[in-house]
């Protein structure tokens, strides 16, 4: 069955023109396939233990209150379901038929876990956070069935042990409360990522009120935070300006913003995009910018069309020029605008993305929150 799923998946991918499949040798496909179906179930099962530990290791007053309330609620719910389930006599319920049903569910869950990974050989099973963790979604359902079956079996076996009932229900209630607290923690990171985006784009627009046709904003920020559960600054970055402003339709190249390849270990990794004549080559081949769309053609950008924003003292500033290691100096677009923000018609997304509150002097001098690690 696994082999059939694998070949069916590979065939459909090739028909769809998936280039990554064609680039894999047969032995690489087999190696990846075996790794996925072995490592995947281990990783996804481990997350059901890791998530509660992540909450316990970073416990604060807020999550402690959530845990206490959630544990009490789950205990009441489990007690009610427990009594409803065992309304029939213990002799009838503990029959071999009931145990057989639980074992059947257990096998079904295990099968779901194994079958979840043959069709995901292009994804990394070691990733458990963010959008890329979707590789585990089918297996999570199977793991839930397995864990639920094991708890059901435990309740069945210990039904006659009256002193164990409250202990088992208490342990299960606490475990479910920890999972609930983790889900709330994920939502916290989503809110934080949205705040990062708001402040980031507000700074971008404040520093670039003079954008016009052909303008390219390049952001060198090695400490830009990528988020734990969701990336605030991902593939959508180049499209944001066109989503919040209505630029003239006859502009062939409306303004775009790109995040440069730059990290604390190699801040100037992006400079390979600079040509001998000082122009900037926007391409996927030179690792200059992140998330240059595959369907976009390569572009040579004149320096006078470039706005370079660099990270300095935990803030973004606009750099009027750049001196290269060979002594050349490149002069970028000069800000001659009298506006505080770009003077274009705004879309409905603008008010959602750009905060309407006035920035105080203290906020101007404080570190940008999108350069601070998520907590």
Secondary structure, 3 states (H helix, E strand, C coil): CHHHHHHHHHHHHHHCCCHHHHCCCHHHHHHHHHHHHHHHHHHHHHHHHHHHHHHHHCCCHHHHHHHHHHHHHHHHHHHHHHHHHCCCCHHHHCCHHHHHHHHHHHHHHHHHHHHCCHHHCCCCCCCCCCHHHHHHHHHHHHHHHHHHHHHHHHHHHCCCCHHHHHHHHHHHHHHHHHHHHHHHHHHHHHHHHHHHHHHHHHHHHHHCCCCCCCCEEEEECCCCCCCCCCCCCCCCHHHHHHHHEECCCCCCCCCEEEEECCECCECCHHHHHECCCCCEEECCCCCCECCCCCCCCCEEECHHHEEEEEEECCEEEEECEEECCCCCEEECCCCCCCCCCCCCEECHHHHHHCCCCCCCHHHHHCCCHHHCCCC
